């Protein structure tokens, strides 16, 4: 794979992780949405995608996007900015939601990076 594609694929993986987080939340709280499901998903994910994009604007993330360090920066930006934006629009921020958000996004955003590192090590040893 060309090194130029890695940041694009890493950013896409992060966006997918945020969409999975938002979709799981929507399914657990709004199970039978129907036609409005796509709009609802976009509205739920938007604050966190904005936080994600802000984190990706940092040089540390762009320099080594697959590293766990970059994952930590992406996680922090996504969670903190996402929760602040969401709270600004909804007027509330339940502590349980913040905890579930942080832990779920940690598993998703750091998880794919961990798996990627393990695969890369295994390929390098073969």
LOMIKE-138853 format. One record per residue (C-alpha): z, y, x; residue in three letters; residue number from 1. Coordinates in Angstrom, 1 decimal. Each point is the difference from the previous one (the first is absolute). Example, Ala and Ser with C-alpha at 12.3 -4.5 7.8 and 13.67 -1.06 7.14 Angstrom:
% residues 2
7.8_-4.5_12.3_ALA_1
-0.7_3.4_1.4_SER_2
This chain:
% residues 126
0.0_0.0_0.0_UNK_1
-0.8_3.4_1.3_UNK_2
3.0_2.2_0.9_UNK_3
-1.4_2.8_-2.1_UNK_4
0.4_-2.0_-3.2_UNK_5
3.6_-0.9_0.5_UNK_6
1.4_3.3_-1.2_UNK_7
-2.2_-0.1_-3.1_UNK_8
1.1_-3.5_-0.8_UNK_9
3.6_0.8_0.6_UNK_10
-0.1_3.0_-2.3_UNK_11
-1.7_-2.1_-2.6_UNK_12
2.7_-2.6_0.3_UNK_13
2.7_2.6_-0.4_UNK_14
-1.7_1.4_-3.1_UNK_15
-0.3_-3.5_-1.5_UNK_16
3.8_-0.5_0.8_UNK_17
0.8_3.1_-2.0_UNK_18
-2.2_-1.0_-2.8_UNK_19
1.6_-3.5_-0.1_UNK_20
3.4_1.7_-0.1_UNK_21
-1.0_2.3_-2.9_UNK_22
-1.7_-2.8_-1.9_UNK_23
3.0_-2.3_0.3_UNK_24
2.2_2.8_-1.3_UNK_25
-2.3_0.8_-2.9_UNK_26
-0.2_-3.7_-0.9_UNK_27
3.8_-0.3_0.0_UNK_28
0.6_3.1_-2.1_UNK_29
-3.2_0.5_-2.0_UNK_30
-1.4_-3.6_-0.5_UNK_31
-2.5_0.5_-2.8_UNK_32
-1.6_3.4_0.8_UNK_33
-3.6_-0.9_-0.8_UNK_34
-2.7_2.7_0.5_UNK_35
2.4_2.5_1.6_UNK_36
1.0_-2.4_2.7_UNK_37
-2.3_1.4_2.7_UNK_38
1.1_3.6_-0.7_UNK_39
3.6_-1.1_0.0_UNK_40
-0.4_-1.9_3.3_UNK_41
-1.7_3.1_1.6_UNK_42
2.8_2.3_-1.3_UNK_43
2.7_-2.3_1.3_UNK_44
-1.6_-0.5_3.4_UNK_45
-1.1_3.6_0.6_UNK_46
3.2_1.4_1.4_UNK_47
0.3_-2.9_2.4_UNK_48
-3.6_0.2_1.1_UNK_49
0.5_3.7_0.8_UNK_50
3.0_-0.9_2.1_UNK_51
-2.0_-2.8_1.7_UNK_52
-2.8_2.5_0.8_UNK_53
2.5_2.5_1.4_UNK_54
1.4_-2.8_2.3_UNK_55
-3.5_-0.9_1.1_UNK_56
-0.6_3.6_1.1_UNK_57
2.5_-0.5_2.8_UNK_58
-1.5_-0.9_3.4_UNK_59
2.4_-2.9_0.6_UNK_60
-1.4_-1.9_-3.0_UNK_61
-3.6_0.7_0.8_UNK_62
0.5_-1.0_3.7_UNK_63
1.3_-3.5_-0.8_UNK_64
-0.3_-0.6_-3.7_UNK_65
0.9_-3.7_0.0_UNK_66
3.2_0.4_2.0_UNK_67
3.4_-0.4_-1.6_UNK_68
0.8_3.6_1.2_UNK_69
-2.9_1.3_-2.0_UNK_70
1.1_-2.1_-2.9_UNK_71
3.5_1.6_0.2_UNK_72
-1.6_3.5_-0.1_UNK_73
-2.2_-0.9_-2.8_UNK_74
2.9_-1.6_-1.9_UNK_75
2.2_3.1_0.5_UNK_76
-2.8_2.4_-1.1_UNK_77
-1.0_-2.1_-2.9_UNK_78
3.5_-0.5_-1.4_UNK_79
1.5_3.4_0.7_UNK_80
-3.0_2.2_-1.1_UNK_81
-0.9_-2.4_-2.8_UNK_82
3.5_0.1_-1.4_UNK_83
0.3_3.8_0.3_UNK_84
-3.3_0.5_-1.7_UNK_85
0.8_-2.4_-2.7_UNK_86
3.4_1.6_-0.6_UNK_87
-1.6_3.4_-0.1_UNK_88
-2.3_-1.2_-2.8_UNK_89
2.4_-2.1_-2.0_UNK_90
3.2_2.1_0.6_UNK_91
2.0_-3.1_1.0_UNK_92
0.4_-2.5_2.8_UNK_93
2.1_-3.0_-0.9_UNK_94
1.7_-1.5_3.1_UNK_95
-1.0_-3.5_-1.0_UNK_96
-3.7_1.1_-0.2_UNK_97
0.3_1.6_3.5_UNK_98
1.5_-3.2_1.4_UNK_99
-2.6_-2.3_-1.6_UNK_100
-2.8_2.3_1.1_UNK_101
1.2_0.1_3.7_UNK_102
0.6_-3.7_0.2_UNK_103
-3.2_-1.1_-1.7_UNK_104
-2.1_2.4_2.0_UNK_105
1.7_-1.1_3.2_UNK_106
-1.0_-3.6_-0.7_UNK_107
-3.5_1.0_-0.8_UNK_108
-0.7_2.6_2.7_UNK_109
1.8_-1.7_2.8_UNK_110
-0.8_-3.5_-1.2_UNK_111
-3.8_0.1_0.5_UNK_112
0.6_1.6_3.4_UNK_113
2.3_-2.9_1.0_UNK_114
-2.4_-2.6_-1.1_UNK_115
-2.8_1.8_1.8_UNK_116
2.0_0.0_3.2_UNK_117
0.8_-3.7_-0.3_UNK_118
-3.7_-0.8_-0.5_UNK_119
-1.0_2.2_2.9_UNK_120
2.5_-1.8_2.3_UNK_121
-1.2_-3.4_-1.1_UNK_122
-3.6_0.9_0.5_UNK_123
0.8_1.4_3.5_UNK_124
1.7_-3.2_1.0_UNK_125
-2.9_-2.2_-1.0_UNK_126
